[in-house]
Amino acid sequence: MKLATALYSPILFLLMSLSAGVSHAEELAATPYRPSVSAPAALSAPGWLEVELGGQQLKDAGAKRGSVPYTLKLAFTPDWGIRIGGEANVRARAADGSSASGVGDTTFIAKYRMVSSETSAYGIEAGFKKPTASNQIGSGKSDTLLNFIYSVDDGKWHLDANISPTKLGLVEANQSRWQTGWAAALSRSLDDKWGIVGELSGTRQGGAASTKQFLAALSYASTKRMVFDVGVAKGLTDSTTDKSLFFGVTYLATPVF
């Protein structure tokens, strides 16, 4: 019950506090990045704060990890923006029974989009991870983050492909300091409310086992500015987290300028 409360309470608070403003600026729409690993080239509505908040439960070989991931996004123009993300609450239990709780690490990202045609665009993200979590939850070291994005939309299907080199602050002996992440998500709208997404993603790092997972999710737009999601992810290799369940919401919250 404590874990469920930690996961649900921030989301319920967000929805209760923000739902009163849903009717305003209804012509604007949210731009969800969650729940997939990959990010789209598109930015959120310029001048508006967009909030993403969710709950996630991971299980792997007797270990469990529950968290409340969040992202705050602000676009200055259709092509330039920033986002801040992390975990507002983490409760982790290792296979040996030891446990830890607290906030997670925090990432700071700057983003630029380059439109190449009416149906496709490129994007680049650059930033860093600040070790705001305890060593029992995070790595305790800063990471340097890059992400190269290609997005295409043919009117029915939407594809986001990402290649994400990361310079890790903490590595073990004989491991490369550079880890390359990759992800490809294919999504489509079923109607004006419902949508689906499927994604393959993974990582490669010299001296470490590669990871790979498959993710499937369902989304529901209660309004143009508020989109809910729920889904599952399954590890496809022994070195990948076995399974995870998640749910969340993306909300175009309030104008900043």
C-alpha angles and dihedrals in degrees: 000000000000091000092047090051091049091052101041105037099069091048094049090047091052094050094046094047097045105034092084090070099049094102093061122089089004091166089070119083136208119247106212118206092175144108097029124074091232123076125218123237089240122096127214122265108302114253095015129106110233119197129201120190132168151152125243135185121192126190125189130161095329095320122112132194126184121186146166106226118196138181130192114200130190124175118198093192133357087272106036130056149130137228136192121203143172144117118295091198134011129187112184130179120187125215090256091059098255115134142194136185138187141089122326131232119291128230127203116199135181117200137199127187127203116195111214101176142344090279105032142049141174127222139187128200127191132177146102143263116238114208099236093147126085117260089254090061105028137025095262090228136093121251129202112227133205130170129184114199137195120183129181131177124189094183095265106041128038124201127196117185121184135186111190121186112191128189104216122217093204123046135157126239114295092011123125115245088223122078122185119210124194134187139172120189125187117194141166141180116249092195137328091299111028131061140169135210135189123189143181118202141159148147138248126201131166111251094014134087116262120244131215134176141174121222130193125183144169124215132199125194107209086180132354088263099046123056124176125200139189131179153129137247127203127198115235098195135048091249094055125088105269100229143341137191123204145171134177151139138249114208131184093218118179143336115262099183 
